[in-house]
Amino acid sequence: MPSILALNTGSSTVKFGAFETARGALTSVMRGRIEFHGPGRRVLSLDTDGVVLTEAPWVDRGRDTAPDLLRWVEARLTRPVAAVGHRVVHGGPDFSQAVVASEAVLDSLAVLTPLAPLHQQQGLAGVQALRNAYPDLPQVVAFDTAFHGGHEPVVDRLGLPRGWEAKGLRRYGFHGLSYESVAEQLATLDPSTATGRVVTAHLGSGASLCALRDGRSVDSTMGATPLDGLVMGTRCGSLDPGVVLYLQQVAGLDAAELVDLLYRRSGLLGISGLSDDIRVLLESDSLAAREAVDLFVYRAAREVATLAGGLEGLDGLVFTAGIGENSPRIREKICARLAWLGVELDPAANSRGTGRLSAAGSPVTVWMIRTDEERMIARHASRLLGLDR
Ligand code: AMP
């Protein structure tokens, strides 16, 4: 029974999961994360509730993190790692499903870096570092865009001259591994809602919404890049394109300064002037912190309604990711703005924060479901490499 290591590389953490695979089943044997920020850089292994089981100091060697992590994990497993799967944010127009990471694949994915400057290189660097250290180790890349590949053309078309679409400039949607994980769990938990019209809210340091019909993505708030849509931890979300022209022409910002402003210094951090962590903002007395939370909530609720418009109704609303899974107050604030659409929370269920959160008889069923992107990455890798037989 081989083990598979799934690496989920974000801008501030690497989450990982190790799975044993046999006869179509994946068994989780370890999960954890590396924390790069703050003075205490460390690697943690966690139980299924996120409780820390072991932790060790971590020496950040930049792009060489992945081989170190593979060795750290393998030293704690009973079976060697037969393959590694990676989350890569952007698959662009050419990759609509997971693929084996060849040199040619990596080259074409690197070209997409300007469309995901905080994420694309980080994901690809892990693949490359493992290729250098272990050339014979099979590696698979699984894309955040792939789950959205079935959108109607009208959903993904931008209002630009047609030639740009042929160059790959269209809406894609992201967080697809998370939405795939949640859709699969919802189908088991609540099949009648899962076959209907559902909006899933992935609210973490990156945040987006996905509209699903019968478990398949039909629209998303993120577009050509993971900058679009909701206000996020440090990203601005949807912005009048004229603002970008103004920042360039009047304020004189160049491309690198725009990336820094729009991806790293905006969102909750930029509006509050305090933090990108919603826990800090909810605890703060400052007006700016309250205004940042208000904007986050307003935009999330407004965009749920927008996606419900595209779906022509709403049967289910699912919260997931760091904020969606753990913050009853944010869920309550968003749902309060959606009462007109038939969203009625059960306050006690929302405080407990497990499973079904809606009141009995609520026209829209509300769920909290923990996302498991690492399991999806491992699933794609094991199927592609035939390790699941
Ligand atoms: P993710 O990107 O899914 O890992 O989510 C990270 C974000 O989740 C952090 O920036 C926090 O703002 C948020 N978060 C984590 N735990 C909590 C919590 N208990 N309450 C509210 N927000 C949380």
Residues whose N, C-alpha, C, O or C-beta is under 5 A from the ligand:
A	BS01	AMP	L203 G204 S205 G206 D276 D277 I278 R279 A321 G322 I323 N326 S327
